[in-house]
Amino acid sequence: MKHDDDSIPIALEAYEKMAEQYAARVETKPHNAYVDRPTVFSLLPEIRGKAVLDAGCGPRIYSKHLVEKGAQVVAVDVSPKMTRPPSTAGFHCRWFHGSGCCSSCS
């Protein structure tokens, strides 16, 4: 869905507002830490040396894990604030905002 002017996705506004709170809790929130991530990671095949797209990457928690396992990661998110939290600083991947801007995670 979009706003009346059709230029800004409605979800972007919500994600921009909650980005810092989400990033602060995502690594330790029980559902994420004990159900979501362990389940997803257990389903992954060997990824060392493979190119991986992390679409809707948010604060790049999955990106960080994928890089640690040897993947070459491209992370994409529509929310600039969601991709800024420092919790995943210091690893290398390429990330893009929905606007098409590009930067480095490191």
N, C-alpha and C positions, 0 to 999 in steps of 0.2 A: 504494500500500500504506500501511497505517497501523499504528501501535503497537497493543498489546493493548487500550488504552483507547479506540481509534478516534477520538481527538481531535487527534492530532499526526501529520501525514504523516511517514513514515520519511525521506524525502529532506530534509526541513527540517533535521533534526539534522545530516546530512552537510554541507549547504550552510552552515549556521551555523559549522561547524568550519573549513571551507576558505575562507570568504569573503575574508579579508584576503590570503591567498596567491593566490587566483584573481585578485582585483582588481589585485594588484601585477604579475601576469604577463600578463594578458589583452591588453593593448595591444601588447605586443612579442613574445609567443609566436608563432613562425613560422606555425603553422597558422591562428591567428586573424588575424594581421597580413597575411599574404600569400595566404591562400586563402579563408577563411571570409568575412571582412568585404568584401574587394574583390569577391568573387563576388556576395554578397547586394546590395551597393550598386549594382553594375552592372545588376542586374535591376529596380531600382526605377524606376517612372515618375516624372514630375514630381510632387513632393509639396508644393510651396510652397502654404500656405494650407489644406492638407488636415488632417483629424483622423486621427491614427495611434495605434493601440494597440500598445505594446511589451510583449507578454505574456511573462513570464519574463525580465524586463529585467536581472536581476543588477545589476552595477555601472553600468548605464545607458550603456554605450559606444554602443550603437545609438541610444538616445534622444538622446544628445548630437549625433550626426551628423544625425539627423532634424530636430532643432531648428535646427541650423546651416543646413539646407537649406530652412527656412521652414515646417516642419510644426508643428502643435499636437499635442503628444504627451501621452498618458496612459500611464504606465509601471506595470506590476504585477509584483510578485514575492512569493512566499510567505516569503522570508527577509529579515527586517529588516537583518541584518548585510550581506547582499549589496548592498543599496541604499544603504549608508552611506559607502562609500569616497569619498574626496575627489577622485578623478581626474576626476569630471564635475561638480564644484561650479561654480556661477557661471552656469549656464544655467537657463532656466525651462521646467519641465514639471510636470505633476501626477503623483504616484506614489502607489501604494497597496500595502500589504502584504496578504498573503492573509487576514489577520484582518479586513480592512475599514478599517483605520486609514488616514488620508489625511494627506499633508503636501506640502510644496513642495520641488522639487529645488534651488532657489536658496539 
